[in-house]
Amino acid sequence: MTNETKLLQAVQQLADKDVAPFDLQIDRQAKLPNGLFQKIVDLGLLRAKIPKEYGGLDVSAQTAGKIVNILAKANASVGVMLEGHYKSCDQLAKYGTDAAKKRYFAWGAQAILGFSNTEPEGGSDPSKHQSYAVEKDGRWIINGDKVMITNGTLAQVYSVNVKTGPDEYSVFIVDKGMPGFSFGYVEKFIGLRGIPCGEVVMNQIEVGPENMLGKRGQGLEIANNAHDDARYLMGAVLTGIQERALDIAKNYAAKRKSGNTLLKDMQVTQYKISKIATNKELTRLVYEEAARRKDAGLPYMEQSAMAKCFGSQAAVESCDLTLHIMGDYGYSAEFSPEHLVRDARAMEIAEGTIEKMYTEISNAEMADVPSQEVARKQADLTDLDQILPLLEAA
Ligand SMILES: Cc1cc2nc3c(=O)[nH]c(=O)nc-3n(C[C@H](O)[C@H](O)[C@H](O)COP(=O)(O)OP(=O)(O)OC[C@H]3O[C@@H](n4cnc5c(N)ncnc54)[C@H](O)[C@@H]3O)c2cc1C
């Protein structure tokens, strides 16, 4: 048995024993059960995306997706907690200085890392951001507010994307032990209630150049990379949510009768179950393809955006269909479907809204289509000779 298979078996056991039985409790109490976080640490799951030379397991994107998927089926908040941590580890691994990796990957094996882009003035449009860093004697002084950070207040280390010039963005790592660092408001979100989503306030935080991720001015590129890494993992979460919705729908439809007919034997229920199953499977296929491409060193931005964009809308639909199959029980907070809808809904917004995904997917598709002007220049006379008579005849 490979190490990966052993790890995934242990994750499945954790999900079955320590997460799934507490699913409703997590939503109601808006926190993880006592001791669960330590069990996740003990299993090495926070080290999973840390490179081996810094003490991590360095699992592939495909394995990271499976870990997140298994846990998200048991409870979406737990999956999203690791999604946020893994995407942040990926940016530190890719862009961090050796000093920052040594320091913060040691934390990251025990504590969550967060990535923060969004500000009170806006998430989709970074030009509205107010946070900034100024250089002083070779060091950086950072000021500003970052909001709606997944794991915000739970994480101890944050990558923050701030302005270092009027049109220039750079990413720095700050940690909760630094003078000038404090936590602010924690959102009262309607879903994913097991983990906090909160604010980091930076008041004259001073960091050295070793705490810069990448180069000065690389902020937007790094933020986009973080999105790509988050979005395929969100596909894994959304697959898990839909696997759960499908199980609930099937069990209910197999037992509940209307008159003498089981719901499963009615075509209207069969339509719903087939829709949930197809939604779930398509979400899985596209997130796994994004992860496979990442592992193979191929571009994966477009597939990641598709996994999040299609997956979030599919999951909202699937969970709502499950809710509907259960009728009045589905609408009750005593059962899981209503919070599955709320959990899935978050992912139509977080890590870029679905509207932003449409633009990004379309831009990726259009990238290899020359503009009209270039096309005209590229077209040789023979082509034009063939095309013009056709146009005139039309
Ligand atoms: C559960 C959750 C977790 C999150 N975690 C993080 C995190 O870890 N780190 C982080 O930095 N942020 C995080 N966010 C914030 C999230 O990334 C932003 O909410 C998101 O980017 C949208 O920004 P906004 O809410 O400011 O909406 P706005 O940018 O103000 O947009 C408002 C609406 O207008 C639409 N819109 C805006 N511009 C356009 C356009 N050009 N074309 C078409 N429509 C447009 C949007 O789609 C949206 O519907 C999280 C949010 C949620 C809900």
The ligand as a Gaussian input file, in Angstrom:
#p B3LYP/6-31G(d) Opt

LIG

0 1
 C      -16.992000      32.460000       2.279000
 C      -16.048000      33.508000       1.761000
 C      -14.676000      33.335000       1.929000
 C      -13.786000      34.306000       1.453000
 N      -12.435000      34.126000       1.662000
 C      -11.560000      35.072000       1.238000
 C      -10.137000      34.928000       1.473000
 O       -9.665000      33.943000       2.041000
 N       -9.328000      35.923000       1.056000
 C       -9.795000      37.018000       0.410000
 O       -9.006000      37.864000       0.028000
 N      -11.128000      37.196000       0.180000
 C      -12.020000      36.240000       0.573000
 N      -13.369000      36.400000       0.347000
 C      -13.847000      37.588000      -0.340000
 C      -14.213000      37.281000      -1.769000
 O      -13.078000      36.930000      -2.521000
 C      -14.950000      38.493000      -2.319000
 O      -16.188000      38.549000      -1.640000
 C      -15.157000      38.388000      -3.810000
 O      -13.938000      38.545000      -4.486000
 C      -16.133000      39.449000      -4.332000
 O      -15.783000      40.705000      -3.883000
 P      -16.872000      41.659000      -3.215000
 O      -17.643000      40.829000      -2.223000
 O      -16.184000      42.840000      -2.707000
 O      -17.848000      41.988000      -4.361000
 P      -17.736000      43.186000      -5.404000
 O      -16.392000      43.129000      -6.053000
 O      -18.132000      44.449000      -4.741000
 O      -18.858000      42.748000      -6.425000
 C      -20.257000      42.868000      -6.106000
 C      -21.072000      42.185000      -7.184000
 O      -20.822000      42.807000      -8.442000
 C      -20.354000      41.876000      -9.389000
 N      -19.297000      42.471000     -10.191000
 C      -18.257000      43.219000      -9.769000
 N      -17.485000      43.584000     -10.803000
 C      -18.053000      43.055000     -11.904000
 C      -17.733000      43.082000     -13.296000
 N      -16.667000      43.723000     -13.741000
 N      -18.558000      42.421000     -14.153000
 C      -19.656000      41.755000     -13.693000
 N      -20.010000      41.712000     -12.397000
 C      -19.225000      42.344000     -11.513000
 C      -19.772000      40.734000      -8.558000
 O      -19.791000      39.522000      -9.310000
 C      -20.723000      40.707000      -7.378000
 O      -21.875000      39.977000      -7.699000
 C      -14.282000      35.447000       0.802000
 C      -15.661000      35.610000       0.616000
 C      -16.535000      34.659000       1.076000
 C      -18.020000      34.845000       0.859000

